[in-house]
Amino acid sequence: MSQSNPRTAAIIAAAGMGHRLGAQIPKALVQINGVSLLERAFTALSPVVDEIVITAPQGFEETYRKLVGESATVITGGVLRSDSVRLAVNSLSPSVSCVLVHDAARALASSELASRVRDAVMAGESAVIPTLSVIDTIKEVGRDGYVRATPDRSSLAIVQTPQGFDKSVLLRAHEASEDATDDAALVEALGIKVKTITGEARQ
């Protein structure tokens, strides 16, 4: 990563706890073959961007810093995911124009995927997300437990991270909305087109 007038940056959203995984620690500290999800995500993104900001749960900031070293900035995340991303965007260097937002829990995403997302944004797209085709039949189910409809899966997609954005667009999106599990949804709400590229099945 280059620290002089950085143009590209990544935000690793890692402030969530691992309760759904049965862990009493942050999800980012869960290990696969002895390596934490945070370290795997950081290693994949480091060759791709000039700057990395990581959001941590309160009280785990120093633990994260010990894992990633001095080449990333670790900040305290917010209550909601969107709060964390908003704080991270505002902490980026002024010279950054392209931002990748990545979930630490998707630690198997490759550097190659991150590069393709970055390159599409740098080529002029406002927002870029990796997706996979839906291969299962999807049912829309009502609160009463009965099927209401069967959507045409040819127009559906599974969304992954990292997602890439023009920095100014991402800032506008977070200033205009309260919360979403997907940053691209906030951009869509502004009426800005979101470009899709092919994702990775191993995520």
TORBAVO-278992 format. One record per atom (N, C-alpha, C): atom name; residue number from 1; residue in three letters; x, y, z. Coordinates in Angstrom, 1 decimal. Layout:
TORBAVO-278992
    a     k     r       c1       c2       c3
   CA   NUM   Ala        X        Y        Z
...
This chain:
TORBAVO-278992
    a     k     r       c1       c2       c3
    N     1   Met      0.8     -1.2      0.0
   CA     1   Met      0.0      0.0      0.0
    C     1   Met      0.9      1.3      0.0
    N     2   Ser      0.5      2.2     -0.8
   CA     2   Ser      1.2      3.5     -0.8
    C     2   Ser      0.5      4.5      0.0
    N     3   Gln      1.2      5.3      0.8
   CA     3   Gln      0.6      6.2      1.7
    C     3   Gln      0.7      7.7      1.2
    N     4   Ser      1.4      7.9      0.1
   CA     4   Ser      1.5      9.3     -0.4
    C     4   Ser      0.4      9.6     -1.4
    N     5   Asn     -0.5     10.5     -1.1
   CA     5   Asn     -1.7     10.9     -1.9
    C     5   Asn     -2.4      9.6     -2.4
    N     6   Pro     -2.9      8.8     -1.5
   CA     6   Pro     -3.6      7.6     -1.9
    C     6   Pro     -4.9      7.9     -2.7
    N     7   Arg     -5.1      7.1     -3.8
   CA     7   Arg     -6.3      7.3     -4.6
    C     7   Arg     -7.3      6.2     -4.4
    N     8   Thr     -6.9      5.1     -3.9
   CA     8   Thr     -7.8      4.0     -3.7
    C     8   Thr     -7.7      3.5     -2.2
    N     9   Ala     -8.9      3.1     -1.7
   CA     9   Ala     -8.9      2.7     -0.3
    C     9   Ala     -9.9      1.6     -0.1
    N    10   Ala     -9.7      0.8      1.0
   CA    10   Ala    -10.7     -0.2      1.3
    C    10   Ala    -11.1      0.0      2.8
    N    11   Ile    -12.4     -0.3      3.0
   CA    11   Ile    -12.9     -0.3      4.3
    C    11   Ile    -13.3     -1.7      4.6
    N    12   Ile    -12.7     -2.3      5.7
   CA    12   Ile    -13.1     -3.6      6.2
    C    12   Ile    -14.1     -3.5      7.3
    N    13   Ala    -15.3     -3.8      7.1
   CA    13   Ala    -16.3     -3.7      8.1
    C    13   Ala    -16.2     -4.9      9.1
    N    14   Ala    -15.7     -4.7     10.3
   CA    14   Ala    -15.3     -5.8     11.1
    C    14   Ala    -15.8     -5.5     12.6
    N    15   Ala    -16.8     -4.7     12.7
   CA    15   Ala    -17.3     -4.4     14.1
    C    15   Ala    -18.4     -5.3     14.6
    N    16   Gly    -18.8     -6.3     13.8
   CA    16   Gly    -19.8     -7.2     14.3
    C    16   Gly    -19.3     -8.3     15.2
    N    17   Met    -20.2     -8.7     16.1
   CA    17   Met    -19.9     -9.8     17.0
    C    17   Met    -20.3    -11.1     16.3
    N    18   Gly    -19.7    -12.2     16.8
   CA    18   Gly    -19.9    -13.5     16.1
    C    18   Gly    -21.0    -14.4     16.7
    N    19   His    -22.1    -13.8     17.2
   CA    19   His    -23.1    -14.6     17.9
    C    19   His    -23.7    -15.6     17.0
    N    20   Arg    -24.0    -15.3     15.7
   CA    20   Arg    -24.6    -16.2     14.8
    C    20   Arg    -23.7    -17.4     14.5
    N    21   Leu    -22.4    -17.2     14.7
   CA    21   Leu    -21.4    -18.2     14.4
    C    21   Leu    -21.2    -19.0     15.7
    N    22   Gly    -21.9    -18.7     16.8
   CA    22   Gly    -21.7    -19.4     18.1
    C    22   Gly    -20.4    -18.9     18.8
    N    23   Ala    -19.9    -17.7     18.5
   CA    23   Ala    -18.7    -17.2     19.1
    C    23   Ala    -19.1    -16.0     20.0
    N    24   Gln    -18.2    -15.9     21.0
   CA    24   Gln    -18.4    -14.7     21.9
    C    24   Gln    -17.4    -13.7     21.7
    N    25   Ile    -16.8    -13.7     20.5
   CA    25   Ile    -15.8    -12.7     20.1
    C    25   Ile    -16.2    -12.1     18.8
    N    26   Pro    -15.6    -11.0     18.3
   CA    26   Pro    -16.0    -10.4     17.0
    C    26   Pro    -15.8    -11.5     15.9
    N    27   Lys    -16.8    -11.4     14.9
   CA    27   Lys    -16.7    -12.4     13.8
    C    27   Lys    -15.3    -12.3     13.1
    N    28   Ala    -14.7    -11.1     13.1
   CA    28   Ala    -13.5    -11.0     12.4
    C    28   Ala    -12.3    -11.8     13.0
    N    29   Leu    -12.5    -12.2     14.3
   CA    29   Leu    -11.4    -12.9     15.0
    C    29   Leu    -11.6    -14.4     14.9
    N    30   Val    -12.8    -14.9     14.4
   CA    30   Val    -13.0    -16.3     14.1
    C    30   Val    -11.9    -16.8     13.2
    N    31   Gln    -11.3    -18.0     13.4
   CA    31   Gln    -10.2    -18.4     12.6
    C    31   Gln    -10.6    -19.6     11.6
    N    32   Ile    -10.0    -19.6     10.5
   CA    32   Ile    -10.0    -20.7      9.6
    C    32   Ile     -8.6    -21.2      9.4
    N    33   Asn     -8.4    -22.4      9.8
   CA    33   Asn     -7.0    -23.0      9.7
    C    33   Asn     -6.0    -22.2     10.4
    N    34   Gly     -6.4    -21.6     11.6
   CA    34   Gly     -5.4    -20.8     12.4
    C    34   Gly     -5.2    -19.4     12.0
    N    35   Val     -5.9    -18.9     11.0
   CA    35   Val     -5.8    -17.6     10.5
    C    35   Val     -7.2    -16.9     10.6
    N    36   Ser     -7.2    -15.7     11.3
   CA    36   Ser     -8.5    -15.0     11.5
    C    36   Ser     -9.1    -14.5     10.2
    N    37   Leu    -10.4    -14.3     10.2
   CA    37   Leu    -11.1    -13.8      9.1
    C    37   Leu    -10.5    -12.4      8.7
    N    38   Leu    -10.2    -11.6      9.8
   CA    38   Leu     -9.7    -10.2      9.5
    C    38   Leu     -8.4    -10.3      8.8
    N    39   Glu     -7.5    -11.2      9.2
   CA    39   Glu     -6.2    -11.3      8.6
    C    39   Glu     -6.3    -11.7      7.1
    N    40   Arg     -7.2    -12.6      6.9
   CA    40   Arg     -7.4    -13.1      5.5
    C    40   Arg     -8.0    -11.9      4.6
    N    41   Ala     -8.9    -11.2      5.1
   CA    41   Ala     -9.5    -10.1      4.3
    C    41   Ala     -8.4     -9.0      4.1
    N    42   Phe     -7.7     -8.7      5.1
   CA    42   Phe     -6.6     -7.7      5.0
    C    42   Phe     -5.6     -8.1      4.0
    N    43   Thr     -5.2     -9.4      4.0
   CA    43   Thr     -4.2     -9.9      3.1
    C    43   Thr     -4.6     -9.8      1.6
    N    44   Ala     -5.9    -10.0      1.4
   CA    44   Ala     -6.5    -10.0      0.1
    C    44   Ala     -6.5     -8.6     -0.5
    N    45   Leu     -6.9     -7.6      0.4
   CA    45   Leu     -7.1     -6.2      0.0
    C    45   Leu     -5.8     -5.4     -0.1
    N    46   Ser     -4.8     -5.8      0.7
   CA    46   Ser     -3.6     -5.0      0.8
    C    46   Ser     -2.9     -4.7     -0.5
    N    47   Pro     -2.8     -5.7     -1.4
   CA    47   Pro     -2.1     -5.4     -2.7
    C    47   Pro     -2.9     -4.6     -3.7
    N    48   Val     -4.2     -4.4     -3.4
   CA    48   Val     -5.1     -3.8     -4.3
    C    48   Val     -5.3     -2.3     -4.1
    N    49   Val     -5.2     -1.8     -2.9
   CA    49   Val     -5.5     -0.4     -2.6
    C    49   Val     -4.4      0.3     -1.9
    N    50   Asp     -4.4      1.6     -1.8
   CA    50   Asp     -3.4      2.4     -1.2
    C    50   Asp     -3.6      2.6      0.3
    N    51   Glu     -4.8      2.4      0.8
   CA    51   Glu     -5.1      2.7      2.2
    C    51   Glu     -6.2      1.7      2.6
    N    52   Ile     -6.1      1.3      3.9
   CA    52   Ile     -7.1      0.5      4.5
    C    52   Ile     -7.6      1.0      5.8
    N    53   Val     -8.9      1.1      6.0
   CA    53   Val     -9.5      1.4      7.3
    C    53   Val    -10.3      0.3      7.8
    N    54   Ile    -10.1     -0.1      9.0
   CA    54   Ile    -10.8     -1.3      9.6
    C    54   Ile    -11.7     -0.8     10.8
    N    55   Thr    -12.9     -1.2     10.8
   CA    55   Thr    -13.8     -0.8     11.9
    C    55   Thr    -13.8     -2.0     12.9
    N    56   Ala    -13.6     -1.7     14.2
   CA    56   Ala    -13.6     -2.7     15.3
    C    56   Ala    -14.6     -2.4     16.3
    N    57   Pro    -15.1     -3.5     17.0
   CA    57   Pro    -16.0     -3.3     18.1
    C    57   Pro    -15.2     -2.6     19.3
    N    58   Gln    -15.9     -1.8     20.0
   CA    58   Gln    -15.3     -1.1     21.1
    C    58   Gln    -14.6     -2.1     22.0
    N    59   Gly    -13.3     -1.8     22.4
   CA    59   Gly    -12.6     -2.7     23.3
    C    59   Gly    -11.7     -3.7     22.5
    N    60   Phe    -11.8     -3.8     21.2
   CA    60   Phe    -11.0     -4.7     20.4
    C    60   Phe    -10.1     -4.0     19.5
    N    61   Glu    -10.0     -2.7     19.6
   CA    61   Glu     -9.2     -1.9     18.6
    C    61   Glu     -7.7     -2.4     18.6
    N    62   Glu     -7.2     -2.5     19.8
   CA    62   Glu     -5.7     -2.9     19.9
    C    62   Glu     -5.5     -4.3     19.5
    N    63   Thr     -6.4     -5.2     19.7
   CA    63   Thr     -6.3     -6.6     19.2
    C    63   Thr     -6.2     -6.6     17.7
    N    64   Tyr     -7.1     -5.8     17.0
   CA    64   Tyr     -7.0     -5.7     15.6
    C    64   Tyr     -5.7     -5.1     15.1
    N    65   Arg     -5.2     -4.1     15.8
   CA    65   Arg     -4.0     -3.4     15.4
    C    65   Arg     -2.8     -4.4     15.4
    N    66   Lys     -2.8     -5.3     16.4
   CA    66   Lys     -1.7     -6.2     16.5
    C    66   Lys     -1.8     -7.3     15.4
    N    67   Leu     -2.9     -7.5     14.9
   CA    67   Leu     -3.1     -8.5     13.8
    C    67   Leu     -2.7     -7.9     12.4
    N    68   Val     -2.9     -6.6     12.2
   CA    68   Val     -2.7     -6.1     10.9
    C    68   Val     -1.5     -5.1     10.8
    N    69   Gly     -0.9     -4.8     11.9
   CA    69   Gly      0.2     -3.9     12.0
    C    69   Gly     -0.1     -2.5     11.7
    N    70   Glu      1.0     -1.7     11.3
   CA    70   Glu      0.9     -0.3     11.2
    C    70   Glu      0.4      0.2      9.8
    N    71   Ser      0.2     -0.8      8.9
   CA    71   Ser     -0.2     -0.4      7.5
    C    71   Ser     -1.7     -0.2      7.3
    N    72   Ala     -2.4     -0.3      8.4
   CA    72   Ala     -3.9     -0.1      8.3
    C    72   Ala     -4.3      0.8      9.5
    N    73   Thr     -5.4      1.5      9.3
   CA    73   Thr     -6.0      2.4     10.4
    C    73   Thr     -7.1      1.6     11.0
    N    74   Val     -7.1      1.5     12.3
   CA    74   Val     -8.2      0.8     13.0
    C    74   Val     -9.0      1.9     13.8
    N    75   Ile    -10.3      1.9     13.5
   CA    75   Ile    -11.2      2.9     14.3
    C    75   Ile    -12.3      2.1     15.0
    N    76   Thr    -12.9      2.7     15.9
   CA    76   Thr    -14.0      2.1     16.6
    C    76   Thr    -15.3      2.3     15.8
    N    77   Gly    -16.0      1.1     15.5
   CA    77   Gly    -17.1      1.1     14.7
    C    77   Gly    -18.4      1.7     15.4
    N    78   Gly    -19.4      1.8     14.7
   CA    78   Gly    -20.7      2.3     15.3
    C    78   Gly    -21.6      1.2     15.7
    N    79   Val    -22.8      1.6     16.1
   CA    79   Val    -23.8      0.6     16.6
    C    79   Val    -24.3     -0.3     15.4
    N    80   Leu    -24.6      0.4     14.3
   CA    80   Leu    -25.1     -0.3     13.1
    C    80   Leu    -23.9     -0.4     12.1
    N    81   Arg    -24.1     -1.3     11.1
   CA    81   Arg    -23.0     -1.5     10.1
    C    81   Arg    -22.9     -0.2      9.3
    N    82   Ser    -24.0      0.5      9.0
   CA    82   Ser    -23.9      1.7      8.2
    C    82   Ser    -23.2      2.8      9.0
    N    83   Asp    -23.4      2.8     10.3
   CA    83   Asp    -22.7      3.8     11.2
    C    83   Asp    -21.2      3.6     11.0
    N    84   Ser    -20.8      2.3     11.1
   CA    84   Ser    -19.3      2.0     11.0
    C    84   Ser    -18.7      2.4      9.6
    N    85   Val    -19.5      2.1      8.6
   CA    85   Val    -19.0      2.5      7.2
    C    85   Val    -18.9      4.0      7.1
    N    86   Arg    -19.9      4.7      7.6
   CA    86   Arg    -19.9      6.2      7.5
    C    86   Arg    -18.7      6.7      8.3
    N    87   Leu    -18.4      6.2      9.4
   CA    87   Leu    -17.2      6.7     10.2
    C    87   Leu    -16.0      6.4      9.4
    N    88   Ala    -15.9      5.3      8.8
   CA    88   Ala    -14.7      4.9      8.1
    C    88   Ala    -14.5      5.8      6.8
    N    89   Val    -15.5      6.0      6.1
   CA    89   Val    -15.4      6.9      4.9
    C    89   Val    -14.9      8.3      5.3
    N    90   Asn    -15.4      8.8      6.4
   CA    90   Asn    -15.0     10.1      6.8
    C    90   Asn    -13.6     10.2      7.3
    N    91   Ser    -13.0      9.0      7.6
   CA    91   Ser    -11.6      9.0      8.1
    C    91   Ser    -10.6      8.8      7.0
    N    92   Leu    -11.1      8.6      5.8
   CA    92   Leu    -10.2      8.3      4.6
    C    92   Leu     -9.4      9.6      4.3
    N    93   Ser     -8.3      9.4      3.6
   CA    93   Ser     -7.5     10.5      3.1
    C    93   Ser     -8.3     11.3      2.1
    N    94   Pro     -8.1     12.7      2.1
   CA    94   Pro     -8.9     13.5      1.2
    C    94   Pro     -8.6     13.1     -0.3
    N    95   Ser     -7.5     12.6     -0.6
   CA    95   Ser     -7.1     12.3     -2.0
    C    95   Ser     -7.8     11.0     -2.5
    N    96   Val     -8.4     10.2     -1.7
   CA    96   Val     -9.0      9.0     -2.1
    C    96   Val    -10.2      9.3     -3.0
    N    97   Ser    -10.3      8.6     -4.1
   CA    97   Ser    -11.5      8.8     -5.0
    C    97   Ser    -12.3      7.5     -5.2
    N    98   Cys    -11.6      6.3     -4.9
   CA    98   Cys    -12.3      5.0     -5.1
    C    98   Cys    -12.2      4.3     -3.8
    N    99   Val    -13.4      3.8     -3.3
   CA    99   Val    -13.5      3.1     -2.1
    C    99   Val    -14.1      1.7     -2.2
    N   100   Leu    -13.4      0.7     -1.7
   CA   100   Leu    -14.0     -0.7     -1.7
    C   100   Leu    -14.5     -0.9     -0.2
    N   101   Val    -15.7     -1.4     -0.1
   CA   101   Val    -16.3     -1.7      1.2
    C   101   Val    -16.4     -3.3      1.2
    N   102   His    -15.8     -3.8      2.2
   CA   102   His    -15.7     -5.3      2.3
    C   102   His    -16.1     -5.8      3.7
    N   103   Asp    -16.8     -6.9      3.8
   CA   103   Asp    -17.2     -7.5      5.0
    C   103   Asp    -16.1     -8.5      5.4
    N   104   Ala    -15.6     -8.3      6.6
   CA   104   Ala    -14.5     -9.2      7.1
    C   104   Ala    -15.0    -10.7      7.1
    N   105   Ala    -16.2    -10.9      7.3
   CA   105   Ala    -16.7    -12.3      7.3
    C   105   Ala    -16.6    -13.0      6.0
    N   106   Arg    -16.5    -12.2      4.9
   CA   106   Arg    -16.3    -12.8      3.5
    C   106   Arg    -14.8    -12.9      3.3
    N   107   Ala    -14.1    -13.6      4.1
   CA   107   Ala    -12.6    -13.6      4.1
    C   107   Ala    -12.0    -14.4      3.0
    N   108   Leu    -12.8    -15.1      2.2
   CA   108   Leu    -12.3    -15.9      1.1
    C   108   Leu    -12.3    -15.2     -0.2
    N   109   Ala    -12.8    -13.9     -0.2
   CA   109   Ala    -12.8    -13.1     -1.4
    C   109   Ala    -11.3    -12.9     -1.8
    N   110   Ser    -11.0    -13.0     -3.1
   CA   110   Ser     -9.6    -12.9     -3.6
    C   110   Ser     -9.2    -11.5     -4.0
    N   111   Ser     -7.9    -11.3     -4.1
   CA   111   Ser     -7.3    -10.1     -4.5
    C   111   Ser     -7.8     -9.8     -5.9
    N   112   Glu     -7.9    -10.8     -6.7
   CA   112   Glu     -8.3    -10.7     -8.1
    C   112   Glu     -9.7    -10.1     -8.2
    N   113   Leu    -10.6    -10.5     -7.4
   CA   113   Leu    -12.0     -9.9     -7.4
    C   113   Leu    -11.9     -8.5     -7.0
    N   114   Ala    -11.2     -8.2     -5.9
   CA   114   Ala    -11.1     -6.8     -5.5
    C   114   Ala    -10.5     -5.9     -6.6
    N   115   Ser     -9.5     -6.4     -7.3
   CA   115   Ser     -8.9     -5.7     -8.4
    C   115   Ser     -9.9     -5.4     -9.5
    N   116   Arg    -10.8     -6.3     -9.8
   CA   116   Arg    -11.7     -6.1    -10.9
    C   116   Arg    -12.8     -5.1    -10.4
    N   117   Val    -13.2     -5.1     -9.2
   CA   117   Val    -14.1     -4.1     -8.7
    C   117   Val    -13.5     -2.7     -8.7
    N   118   Arg    -12.3     -2.6     -8.2
   CA   118   Arg    -11.5     -1.3     -8.2
    C   118   Arg    -11.4     -0.8     -9.6
    N   119   Asp    -11.0     -1.6    -10.5
   CA   119   Asp    -10.7     -1.2    -11.9
    C   119   Asp    -12.0     -0.6    -12.6
    N   120   Ala    -13.1     -1.3    -12.3
   CA   120   Ala    -14.4     -0.8    -12.8
    C   120   Ala    -14.8      0.6    -12.3
    N   121   Val    -14.5      0.8    -11.0
   CA   121   Val    -14.8      2.1    -10.5
    C   121   Val    -13.8      3.2    -11.0
    N   122   Met    -12.6      2.8    -11.1
   CA   122   Met    -11.6      3.8    -11.6
    C   122   Met    -11.8      4.1    -13.1
    N   123   Ala    -12.5      3.2    -13.8
   CA   123   Ala    -12.8      3.4    -15.2
    C   123   Ala    -14.1      4.3    -15.4
    N   124   Gly    -14.7      4.6    -14.3
   CA   124   Gly    -15.8      5.6    -14.4
    C   124   Gly    -17.2      5.2    -13.8
    N   125   Glu    -17.3      3.9    -13.3
   CA   125   Glu    -18.6      3.5    -12.7
    C   125   Glu    -18.7      4.1    -11.3
    N   126   Ser    -19.9      4.5    -11.0
   CA   126   Ser    -20.2      5.1     -9.7
    C   126   Ser    -20.2      4.1     -8.6
    N   127   Ala    -20.7      2.9     -8.9
   CA   127   Ala    -20.9      1.8     -7.9
    C   127   Ala    -20.8      0.5     -8.7
    N   128   Val    -20.1     -0.5     -8.1
   CA   128   Val    -19.8     -1.8     -8.7
    C   128   Val    -20.0     -2.9     -7.6
    N   129   Ile    -20.7     -3.9     -7.9
   CA   129   Ile    -20.9     -5.0     -7.0
    C   129   Ile    -20.6     -6.4     -7.6
    N   130   Pro    -20.0     -7.3     -7.0
   CA   130   Pro    -19.9     -8.6     -7.5
    C   130   Pro    -21.1     -9.4     -7.2
    N   131   Thr    -21.6    -10.2     -8.2
   CA   131   Thr    -22.8    -11.0     -8.0
    C   131   Thr    -22.6    -12.4     -8.6
    N   132   Leu    -23.5    -13.3     -8.1
   CA   132   Leu    -23.6    -14.6     -8.7
    C   132   Leu    -25.1    -14.9     -9.1
    N   133   Ser    -25.3    -15.7    -10.1
   CA   133   Ser    -26.7    -16.0    -10.5
    C   133   Ser    -27.3    -16.9     -9.4
    N   134   Val    -28.6    -16.7     -9.3
   CA   134   Val    -29.4    -17.6     -8.3
    C   134   Val    -29.7    -18.9     -9.0
    N   135   Ile    -29.2    -20.0     -8.4
   CA   135   Ile    -29.5    -21.3     -9.1
    C   135   Ile    -30.6    -22.1     -8.4
    N   136   Asp    -31.0    -21.6     -7.2
   CA   136   Asp    -32.1    -22.3     -6.5
    C   136   Asp    -33.4    -21.6     -6.8
    N   137   Thr    -34.5    -22.3     -6.7
   CA   137   Thr    -35.8    -21.7     -6.8
    C   137   Thr    -36.1    -20.8     -5.6
    N   138   Ile    -36.6    -19.6     -5.8
   CA   138   Ile    -36.9    -18.7     -4.7
    C   138   Ile    -38.4    -18.5     -4.5
    N   139   Lys    -38.9    -18.6     -3.3
   CA   139   Lys    -40.3    -18.4     -3.1
    C   139   Lys    -40.5    -17.1     -2.2
    N   140   Glu    -41.5    -16.3     -2.5
   CA   140   Glu    -41.9    -15.2     -1.7
    C   140   Glu    -43.0    -15.7     -0.8
    N   141   Val    -42.8    -15.7      0.5
   CA   141   Val    -43.7    -16.3      1.5
    C   141   Val    -44.3    -15.2      2.4
    N   142   Gly    -45.6    -15.2      2.6
   CA   142   Gly    -46.3    -14.3      3.4
    C   142   Gly    -46.1    -14.6      4.9
    N   143   Arg    -46.6    -13.7      5.7
   CA   143   Arg    -46.5    -13.8      7.2
    C   143   Arg    -47.3    -15.0      7.7
    N   144   Asp    -48.3    -15.4      6.8
   CA   144   Asp    -49.1    -16.5      7.2
    C   144   Asp    -48.5    -17.9      6.9
    N   145   Gly    -47.3    -17.8      6.3
   CA   145   Gly    -46.6    -19.1      6.0
    C   145   Gly    -46.9    -19.7      4.7
    N   146   Tyr    -47.8    -19.0      3.9
   CA   146   Tyr    -48.1    -19.5      2.6
    C   146   Tyr    -47.3    -18.8      1.5
    N   147   Val    -47.0    -19.6      0.4
   CA   147   Val    -46.3    -19.0     -0.7
    C   147   Val    -47.2    -17.9     -1.4
    N   148   Arg    -46.6    -16.8     -1.7
   CA   148   Arg    -47.3    -15.7     -2.4
    C   148   Arg    -46.9    -15.6     -3.9
    N   149   Ala    -45.7    -16.0     -4.1
   CA   149   Ala    -45.2    -15.9     -5.5
    C   149   Ala    -43.9    -16.6     -5.7
    N   150   Thr    -43.6    -16.9     -6.9
   CA   150   Thr    -42.3    -17.5     -7.3
    C   150   Thr    -41.6    -16.6     -8.3
    N   151   Pro    -40.6    -15.8     -7.8
   CA   151   Pro    -40.0    -14.8     -8.7
    C   151   Pro    -39.2    -15.5     -9.8
    N   152   Asp    -39.0    -14.9    -10.9
   CA   152   Asp    -38.2    -15.4    -12.0
    C   152   Asp    -36.8    -15.2    -11.6
    N   153   Arg    -36.1    -16.4    -11.3
   CA   153   Arg    -34.7    -16.3    -10.8
    C   153   Arg    -33.7    -15.8    -11.9
    N   154   Ser    -34.1    -15.7    -13.1
   CA   154   Ser    -33.2    -15.2    -14.1
    C   154   Ser    -32.8    -13.8    -13.9
    N   155   Ser    -33.7    -13.0    -13.2
   CA   155   Ser    -33.4    -11.6    -12.9
    C   155   Ser    -32.9    -11.4    -11.5
    N   156   Leu    -32.7    -12.5    -10.8
   CA   156   Leu    -32.2    -12.3     -9.4
    C   156   Leu    -30.7    -12.6     -9.3
    N   157   Ala    -30.0    -12.0     -8.3
   CA   157   Ala    -28.6    -12.2     -8.1
    C   157   Ala    -28.2    -12.2     -6.7
    N   158   Ile    -27.2    -13.0     -6.3
   CA   158   Ile    -26.6    -13.0     -5.0
    C   158   Ile    -25.5    -12.0     -4.9
    N   159   Val    -25.6    -11.1     -3.9
   CA   159   Val    -24.6    -10.0     -3.9
    C   159   Val    -23.5    -10.4     -2.9
    N   160   Gln    -22.2    -10.0     -3.3
   CA   160   Gln    -21.1    -10.2     -2.5
    C   160   Gln    -20.3     -8.9     -2.2
    N   161   Thr    -19.2     -9.0     -1.5
   CA   161   Thr    -18.3     -7.9     -1.3
    C   161   Thr    -16.9     -8.4     -1.7
    N   162   Pro    -16.0     -7.5     -2.0
   CA   162   Pro    -16.0     -6.1     -1.8
    C   162   Pro    -16.9     -5.4     -2.9
    N   163   Gln    -17.6     -4.4     -2.4
   CA   163   Gln    -18.3     -3.5     -3.3
    C   163   Gln    -17.5     -2.2     -3.5
    N   164   Gly    -17.5     -1.7     -4.7
   CA   164   Gly    -16.7     -0.5     -5.0
    C   164   Gly    -17.5      0.7     -5.3
    N   165   Phe    -17.1      1.9     -4.9
   CA   165   Phe    -17.8      3.1     -5.1
    C   165   Phe    -16.9      4.3     -5.3
    N   166   Asp    -17.4      5.2     -6.1
   CA   166   Asp    -16.8      6.6     -6.1
    C   166   Asp    -17.0      7.1     -4.7
    N   167   Lys    -16.0      7.7     -4.1
   CA   167   Lys    -16.1      8.1     -2.7
    C   167   Lys    -17.2      9.1     -2.5
    N   168   Ser    -17.3     10.1     -3.4
   CA   168   Ser    -18.3     11.1     -3.2
    C   168   Ser    -19.7     10.5     -3.3
    N   169   Val    -19.9      9.5     -4.1
   CA   169   Val    -21.2      8.9     -4.2
    C   169   Val    -21.5      8.1     -2.9
    N   170   Leu    -20.5      7.4     -2.4
   CA   170   Leu    -20.7      6.6     -1.1
    C   170   Leu    -21.0      7.6      0.0
    N   171   Leu    -20.4      8.7      0.1
   CA   171   Leu    -20.6      9.7      1.1
    C   171   Leu    -22.1     10.2      1.1
    N   172   Arg    -22.5     10.6     -0.1
   CA   172   Arg    -23.9     11.0     -0.3
    C   172   Arg    -24.9     10.0      0.1
    N   173   Ala    -24.6      8.7     -0.3
   CA   173   Ala    -25.5      7.6      0.0
    C   173   Ala    -25.7      7.4      1.5
    N   174   His    -24.6      7.5      2.3
   CA   174   His    -24.7      7.3      3.7
    C   174   His    -25.3      8.5      4.4
    N   175   Glu    -25.1      9.7      3.9
   CA   175   Glu    -25.7     10.9      4.5
    C   175   Glu    -27.2     11.0      4.3
    N   176   Ala    -27.7     10.3      3.2
   CA   176   Ala    -29.1     10.4      2.9
    C   176   Ala    -29.9      9.3      3.5
    N   177   Ser    -29.3      8.2      4.0
   CA   177   Ser    -30.0      7.1      4.5
    C   177   Ser    -29.5      6.7      5.9
    N   178   Glu    -30.4      6.0      6.7
   CA   178   Glu    -30.0      5.6      8.0
    C   178   Glu    -29.2      4.3      8.1
    N   179   Asp    -29.8      3.2      7.5
   CA   179   Asp    -29.1      1.9      7.6
    C   179   Asp    -29.5      1.0      6.5
    N   180   Ala    -28.5      0.1      6.2
   CA   180   Ala    -28.8     -1.0      5.2
    C   180   Ala    -27.7     -2.0      5.4
    N   181   Thr    -28.0     -3.3      5.1
   CA   181   Thr    -27.0     -4.3      5.2
    C   181   Thr    -26.1     -4.3      4.0
    N   182   Asp    -26.5     -3.5      3.0
   CA   182   Asp    -25.8     -3.5      1.7
    C   182   Asp    -25.6     -2.0      1.3
    N   183   Asp    -24.3     -1.6      1.1
   CA   183   Asp    -24.0     -0.2      0.7
    C   183   Asp    -24.6      0.1     -0.6
    N   184   Ala    -24.6     -0.8     -1.6
   CA   184   Ala    -25.2     -0.6     -2.9
    C   184   Ala    -26.7     -0.2     -2.8
    N   185   Ala    -27.4     -0.7     -1.8
   CA   185   Ala    -28.8     -0.4     -1.7
    C   185   Ala    -29.0      1.1     -1.4
    N   186   Leu    -28.0      1.7     -0.6
   CA   186   Leu    -28.1      3.1     -0.3
    C   186   Leu    -27.8      3.9     -1.5
    N   187   Val    -26.9      3.4     -2.4
   CA   187   Val    -26.6      4.2     -3.6
    C   187   Val    -27.8      4.1     -4.6
    N   188   Glu    -28.5      2.9     -4.6
   CA   188   Glu    -29.7      2.7     -5.5
    C   188   Glu    -30.7      3.7     -5.1
    N   189   Ala    -30.9      3.9     -3.8
   CA   189   Ala    -31.9      4.8     -3.3
    C   189   Ala    -31.7      6.3     -3.7
    N   190   Leu    -30.5      6.6     -4.2
   CA   190   Leu    -30.2      7.9     -4.7
    C   190   Leu    -30.6      8.0     -6.2
    N   191   Gly    -30.9      6.8     -6.8
   CA   191   Gly    -31.2      6.8     -8.2
    C   191   Gly    -30.0      6.6     -9.1
    N   192   Ile    -28.9      6.2     -8.5
   CA   192   Ile    -27.6      6.0     -9.2
    C   192   Ile    -27.5      4.5     -9.6
    N   193   Lys    -27.1      4.3    -10.9
   CA   193   Lys    -27.0      2.9    -11.4
    C   193   Lys    -25.9      2.2    -10.7
    N   194   Val    -26.1      0.9    -10.4
   CA   194   Val    -25.1      0.1     -9.8
    C   194   Val    -24.7     -1.0    -10.8
    N   195   Lys    -23.4     -1.1    -11.2
   CA   195   Lys    -22.9     -2.0    -12.1
    C   195   Lys    -22.6     -3.3    -11.5
    N   196   Thr    -22.9     -4.5    -12.1
   CA   196   Thr    -22.6     -5.8    -11.6
    C   196   Thr    -21.5     -6.4    -12.4
    N   197   Ile    -20.6     -7.2    -11.7
   CA   197   Ile    -19.6     -8.0    -12.3
    C   197   Ile    -19.7     -9.4    -11.7
    N   198   Thr    -19.1    -10.3    -12.4
   CA   198   Thr    -19.1    -11.7    -11.9
    C   198   Thr    -18.4    -11.9    -10.6
    N   199   Gly    -19.0    -12.5     -9.6
   CA   199   Gly    -18.4    -12.7     -8.3
    C   199   Gly    -17.7    -14.1     -8.2
    N   200   Glu    -17.5    -14.6     -7.0
   CA   200   Glu    -16.7    -15.8     -6.8
    C   200   Glu    -17.6    -16.8     -6.0
    N   201   Ala    -17.7    -18.0     -6.5
   CA   201   Ala    -18.5    -19.0     -5.9
    C   201   Ala    -17.9    -19.4     -4.5
    N   202   Arg    -16.6    -19.3     -4.3
   CA   202   Arg    -16.0    -19.8     -3.0
    C   202   Arg    -16.4    -18.9     -1.8
    N   203   Gln    -16.9    -17.7     -2.0
   CA   203   Gln    -17.3    -16.8     -0.9
    C   203   Gln    -18.5    -17.5     -0.2
